[in-house]
Amino acid sequence: MSRSALWGLLIGTALMTVLILFGITLPASSADGADSPVLASVVAAGIVGVVFGGVPGTIVGAVVGAVRRRRPALPPQPMGPPPMPPPPPPPPLNDRWSAMVGRCELAVRRVHAAVATVPPSPAREWLERIAGRFAAELPDVRRIADLGRALDADQRHPVTDRLNAAVRDFTSFEDEVGRAALRLLNQSSLDAVRTDLEVLEQQLPHLGNA
């Protein structure tokens, strides 16, 4: 017999026996010479308690035990995802590669600022297109710097020479755009500055084709 059924038998029998005793023995206890009837009543109440209390209690206990056994076990708690590896440290912001890239970025910003000072005209639109192509060379500058940083290239390495040349080209082109913008301030006619803009366009750095 399972533990649940045994507890049902005991509890059901006890409850039914107590109820029967309260119903039978209390009226008889007030009469004289009631020891024998009371004892007989206790025995009878115990038998009836087993039949009418213990048996139903056993059935109820067995059902409860079966339900508890059939209850699905809780699935194990899923483990959390494994911790992500720490990200690689960012490149130092004050190394010489970043300094050279920063100088090229400064040249691009200055070129756009110089173009913005020119009065609206077809010549300025041409100059804006040249400035846009100039800015498009910056990703190549950054890739060259990343390569030099990855190789830990020294001052004599070819990648160092290439980035130094890019800095010179960007700085020189910045100066040329400044001169062209100054001429456009005084002469906005496209025909008057067409040759200057064509020459300036030919001086654009082309790092991707180097």
C-alpha positions as CSV (number, residue, x, y, z in Angstrom):
1,M,0.0,0.0,0.0
2,S,1.3,3.4,-0.9
3,R,2.0,6.1,1.6
4,S,-0.9,8.2,0.4
5,A,-3.4,5.3,0.6
6,L,-2.2,4.5,4.1
7,W,-2.7,8.0,5.3
8,G,-6.1,8.0,3.7
9,L,-7.0,4.9,5.6
10,L,-5.9,6.2,8.9
11,I,-7.4,9.6,8.5
12,G,-10.7,8.3,7.2
13,T,-11.0,5.7,9.9
14,A,-10.2,8.2,12.7
15,L,-12.6,10.8,11.5
16,M,-15.5,8.4,11.0
17,T,-14.8,6.7,14.4
18,V,-14.8,10.1,16.2
19,L,-18.0,11.1,14.5
20,I,-19.8,7.9,15.4
21,L,-18.5,8.0,19.0
22,F,-19.9,11.5,19.4
23,G,-23.2,10.4,18.1
24,I,-23.5,7.2,20.1
25,T,-21.6,7.5,23.4
26,L,-22.6,11.0,24.5
27,P,-26.3,10.2,25.1
28,A,-25.4,6.9,26.8
29,S,-22.7,8.4,29.1
30,S,-25.4,10.2,31.2
31,A,-27.1,6.8,32.2
32,D,-25.9,4.7,35.1
33,G,-23.9,1.5,34.4
34,A,-23.0,2.6,30.9
35,D,-19.5,1.2,30.9
36,S,-20.4,-1.9,29.0
37,P,-22.5,-0.1,26.4
38,V,-19.8,2.5,25.9
39,L,-17.1,-0.1,25.3
40,A,-19.3,-1.9,22.9
41,S,-20.1,1.3,21.2
42,V,-16.4,2.1,20.8
43,V,-15.7,-1.3,19.2
44,A,-18.7,-0.9,16.9
45,A,-17.7,2.6,16.0
46,G,-14.1,1.5,15.1
47,I,-15.5,-1.3,12.9
48,V,-17.9,1.1,11.2
49,G,-15.2,3.8,10.9
50,V,-13.0,1.4,9.1
51,V,-15.7,0.4,6.6
52,F,-17.3,3.8,6.0
53,G,-14.2,6.0,6.7
54,G,-11.1,4.0,6.1
55,V,-12.1,2.4,2.8
56,P,-13.1,5.7,1.1
57,G,-10.0,7.4,2.7
58,T,-7.9,4.6,1.2
59,I,-9.4,5.1,-2.2
60,V,-9.0,8.9,-2.1
61,G,-5.4,8.5,-0.9
62,A,-4.6,6.1,-3.7
63,V,-6.0,8.5,-6.3
64,V,-4.0,11.4,-4.9
65,G,-0.9,9.3,-4.9
66,A,-1.4,8.2,-8.5
67,V,-2.0,11.8,-9.6
68,R,1.2,12.9,-7.8
69,R,3.2,10.1,-9.4
70,R,1.9,11.0,-12.9
71,R,2.7,14.7,-12.6
72,P,5.4,15.4,-15.1
73,A,8.7,16.4,-13.6
74,L,9.8,19.9,-14.3
75,P,12.3,20.1,-17.1
76,P,15.8,21.1,-16.0
77,Q,16.4,24.8,-16.2
78,P,18.2,25.6,-19.4
79,M,21.7,26.7,-19.0
80,G,22.4,30.2,-20.1
81,P,24.4,30.9,-23.2
82,P,28.1,30.6,-22.8
83,P,29.8,33.9,-21.9
84,M,31.0,35.8,-24.9
85,P,34.8,36.1,-25.2
86,P,36.0,39.6,-24.4
87,P,36.3,41.9,-27.5
88,P,39.8,42.6,-28.7
89,P,41.2,45.8,-27.4
90,P,40.7,48.8,-29.6
91,P,43.7,50.2,-31.4
92,P,45.4,53.0,-29.5
93,L,44.1,56.3,-30.6
94,N,47.4,58.1,-30.3
95,D,49.6,55.8,-32.5
96,R,51.3,57.2,-35.5
97,W,48.9,55.4,-37.9
98,S,45.9,57.2,-36.4
99,A,47.8,60.5,-36.5
100,M,48.4,60.1,-40.3
101,V,44.8,59.1,-40.9
102,G,43.7,62.1,-38.9
103,R,45.8,64.4,-41.0
104,C,44.1,63.1,-44.2
105,E,40.6,63.5,-42.6
106,L,41.5,67.1,-41.6
107,A,42.4,67.8,-45.3
108,V,39.0,66.5,-46.4
109,R,37.1,68.6,-43.9
110,R,39.1,71.7,-44.9
111,V,38.4,71.1,-48.6
112,H,34.6,70.9,-47.9
113,A,34.7,74.0,-45.8
114,A,36.6,75.9,-48.6
115,V,34.0,74.8,-51.2
116,A,31.2,76.0,-49.0
117,T,32.6,79.6,-49.2
118,V,32.2,79.7,-53.0
119,P,29.0,81.4,-54.3
120,P,26.5,79.1,-55.9
121,S,27.3,78.5,-59.6
122,P,28.0,75.7,-62.1
123,A,31.7,76.1,-61.2
124,R,30.9,75.5,-57.5
125,E,28.9,72.4,-58.4
126,W,31.9,71.0,-60.3
127,L,34.1,71.8,-57.3
128,E,31.7,70.0,-55.0
129,R,31.9,66.9,-57.1
130,I,35.7,67.0,-57.0
131,A,35.5,67.4,-53.2
132,G,33.2,64.4,-53.0
133,R,35.6,62.2,-55.0
134,F,38.4,63.5,-52.7
135,A,36.5,62.3,-49.6
136,A,35.9,58.9,-51.2
137,E,39.6,58.2,-50.9
138,L,39.5,58.2,-47.1
139,P,38.5,54.5,-46.8
140,D,41.7,53.5,-48.7
141,V,43.7,55.7,-46.3
142,R,42.2,53.9,-43.3
143,R,42.8,50.5,-44.8
144,I,46.5,51.3,-45.4
145,A,46.8,52.4,-41.8
146,D,45.1,49.2,-40.5
147,L,47.5,47.1,-42.5
148,G,50.5,49.0,-41.1
149,R,49.1,48.6,-37.6
150,A,48.5,44.9,-38.1
151,L,52.0,44.4,-39.4
152,D,53.5,46.6,-36.7
153,A,55.4,48.1,-39.6
154,D,58.4,50.2,-38.8
155,Q,59.4,53.5,-40.4
156,R,61.2,51.8,-43.3
157,H,58.4,49.5,-44.3
158,P,56.7,50.1,-47.7
159,V,53.3,50.5,-46.0
160,T,54.7,53.4,-44.0
161,D,56.0,55.0,-47.1
162,R,52.7,54.6,-48.8
163,L,50.8,56.2,-46.0
164,N,53.3,59.1,-45.8
165,A,52.8,59.7,-49.5
166,A,49.0,59.7,-49.0
167,V,49.4,62.4,-46.3
168,R,51.5,64.5,-48.7
169,D,49.0,64.0,-51.5
170,F,46.0,65.0,-49.3
171,T,47.8,68.0,-47.9
172,S,48.9,69.2,-51.4
173,F,45.4,68.7,-52.8
174,E,43.9,70.7,-49.9
175,D,46.2,73.6,-50.9
176,E,45.2,73.4,-54.5
177,V,41.4,73.4,-53.7
178,G,42.0,76.5,-51.5
179,R,43.6,78.3,-54.5
180,A,40.8,77.2,-56.8
181,A,38.2,78.4,-54.3
182,L,39.9,81.8,-54.1
183,R,39.8,82.2,-57.9
184,L,36.1,81.3,-57.9
185,L,35.4,84.0,-55.4
186,N,36.5,86.5,-58.0
187,Q,35.4,84.7,-61.1
188,S,32.3,82.5,-61.0
189,S,32.1,82.0,-64.8
190,L,32.6,78.3,-65.6
191,D,34.3,79.2,-68.9
192,A,36.9,81.3,-67.0
193,V,37.8,78.5,-64.6
194,R,37.2,75.4,-66.6
195,T,40.9,74.8,-67.2
196,D,41.7,75.2,-63.6
197,L,39.0,72.7,-62.5
198,E,40.2,70.2,-65.1
199,V,43.7,70.4,-63.8
200,L,42.5,70.2,-60.2
201,E,40.5,67.1,-61.1
202,Q,43.6,65.4,-62.5
203,Q,45.4,66.1,-59.2
204,L,43.0,64.1,-57.1
205,P,44.7,61.3,-55.1
206,H,44.0,57.8,-56.3
207,L,45.0,55.5,-53.6
208,G,42.9,52.6,-54.9
209,N,44.8,52.6,-58.2
210,A,48.3,53.0,-56.6
